[in-house]
Amino acid sequence: MSDQAASLRQWAAKRDGDDSAAEACSEVVSADNASRNLEQVVVLGLPKFSDGYALKAAAVFQRWEEQGMKWVGSADRWRVIPVSLEYPDFDKLVGNYPRWAVWVEDDLDSFARVYRVLKRIHEVDGPRRIVALHPPMARQGLLANIQMVARQYFNIDVLVFSG
């Protein structure tokens, strides 16, 4: 079984004593058992499977905490688990990880990436409600289109929070 987060942990450990980055992406994805002591969120659709994008996804929870979104609680409780669509036990992740998110980047390929994520989630009878993690952007346009396509074609609600 591959450890998709290993490079993220190694990179974060090398940073100048900044443990928050290491902790934000420290969970090893496992189809067999998920730790229940943290708020873990499987994140799909990262443009590149890199430490930088995973940390961007983790930073969204920090931004939401700072904006006073009570449901987030402390951003330190959240652990981003970046997962590739090609993960071998993708269907088993559904039962072990109840919180899922999709990364939406403001680039030309974002819609296509998110569409593939939605299709894959639908194929494995995945969660019917996921959160959109994204850099600050308007709800109109890309985010609204993603919500519409997810609902119409895949019966998935994509939750979009301002900010």
C-alpha positions in Angstrom: 0.0 0.0 0.0 1.4 3.4 -0.9 1.9 6.2 1.5 0.7 9.2 -0.5 1.4 11.7 2.3 5.1 10.6 2.9 6.6 13.4 0.8 4.4 16.0 2.5 5.5 14.9 6.0 9.2 14.8 4.9 9.0 18.3 3.4 7.2 19.7 6.4 9.6 18.1 8.8 12.5 19.9 7.1 10.9 23.3 7.5 12.5 25.5 10.2 10.7 24.0 13.2 7.3 24.8 11.8 5.3 21.8 13.2 1.9 23.1 12.1 2.6 22.3 8.5 3.7 18.8 9.3 0.6 18.2 11.5 -1.8 19.6 8.9 -0.9 16.8 6.4 0.5 14.1 8.7 -2.1 11.5 8.4 -1.3 8.4 6.3 -4.2 7.4 4.1 -5.4 3.9 4.9 -8.4 2.0 3.6 -8.3 -0.3 6.5 -8.6 1.9 9.5 -9.0 5.6 10.1 -8.1 7.4 13.3 -11.1 8.9 14.9 -9.4 11.4 17.2 -9.1 14.2 14.6 -11.2 15.8 12.0 -9.8 14.1 8.9 -10.8 15.2 5.4 -10.0 13.3 2.2 -9.1 15.9 -0.4 -9.3 15.1 -4.1 -8.6 17.1 -7.1 -5.3 18.7 -6.2 -3.7 19.9 -9.5 -0.4 18.3 -8.5 0.2 15.8 -5.8 2.6 18.1 -4.0 3.1 19.4 -0.5 2.4 22.9 -1.6 -1.1 22.1 -2.8 -1.9 20.0 0.3 -0.8 22.8 2.5 -3.0 25.2 0.5 -6.0 22.9 1.2 -5.1 22.8 4.9 -4.8 26.6 5.0 -8.5 26.9 4.0 -9.5 25.6 7.4 -7.3 28.2 9.0 -8.9 31.0 6.9 -12.4 29.7 7.8 -11.5 29.6 11.5 -10.3 33.2 11.3 -13.5 34.2 9.6 -15.5 32.8 12.6 -17.0 29.7 11.0 -18.0 27.9 14.2 -18.3 24.5 12.6 -14.6 24.5 11.8 -13.7 24.9 15.5 -9.9 25.0 15.7 -8.2 24.6 12.4 -5.5 22.6 14.2 -8.0 19.7 14.6 -8.3 19.2 10.8 -6.0 16.9 8.9 -5.9 17.0 5.2 -5.5 13.6 3.6 -4.6 14.2 -0.1 -5.7 11.2 -2.2 -5.2 10.5 -5.9 -8.1 9.3 -8.0 -5.9 6.3 -8.9 -5.5 5.2 -5.2 -5.8 1.4 -5.3 -8.4 1.1 -2.5 -10.4 4.2 -3.3 -13.7 2.5 -2.8 -12.7 1.3 0.7 -11.9 4.9 1.7 -15.6 5.7 1.6 -16.5 3.6 4.6 -13.5 4.8 6.7 -13.4 8.5 6.0 -16.8 10.4 6.3 -15.5 13.8 5.4 -14.5 14.5 1.8 -13.5 17.7 0.0 -12.6 18.7 -3.5 -9.9 21.3 -4.3 -11.1 23.9 -6.7 -8.3 26.0 -8.2 -8.8 29.1 -10.3 -7.2 27.8 -13.4 -8.3 26.6 -16.8 -8.2 22.9 -16.0 -10.0 23.1 -12.6 -13.5 22.3 -13.9 -12.2 19.1 -15.7 -10.3 18.0 -12.6 -13.4 18.5 -10.4 -15.6 16.7 -12.9 -13.3 13.7 -12.8 -13.4 13.7 -9.0 -17.2 13.9 -8.9 -17.5 11.1 -11.4 -15.1 8.9 -9.4 -16.9 9.5 -6.2 -20.2 8.6 -7.9 -18.7 5.4 -9.4 -17.7 4.1 -5.9 -21.0 5.2 -4.3 -19.1 7.8 -2.3 -20.3 10.6 -0.1 -23.3 12.6 -1.3 -22.1 15.8 0.3 -18.6 17.2 -0.1 -16.9 20.5 0.7 -15.3 22.7 -1.9 -11.8 23.9 -0.7 -10.6 26.8 -2.7 -8.5 30.0 -2.6 -10.6 33.1 -2.2 -12.9 33.4 -5.2 -16.4 34.5 -6.1 -19.2 32.0 -5.7 -20.6 32.8 -9.2 -19.0 31.2 -12.2 -16.8 28.2 -11.5 -18.0 27.3 -8.1 -21.7 27.7 -9.0 -21.1 25.6 -12.2 -19.5 22.9 -10.1 -22.4 22.8 -7.7 -24.9 22.6 -10.5 -23.1 19.8 -12.4 -22.5 17.8 -9.2 -26.2 18.0 -8.2 -27.6 17.3 -11.7 -25.3 14.6 -13.0 -23.9 12.9 -9.8 -26.5 13.6 -7.1 -23.7 15.1 -5.0 -24.1 18.3 -3.0 -20.9 20.5 -3.1 -20.9 22.8 -0.1 -19.3 26.2 -0.9 -18.4 28.5 2.0 -17.6 32.2 1.4 -14.1 33.4 1.9 
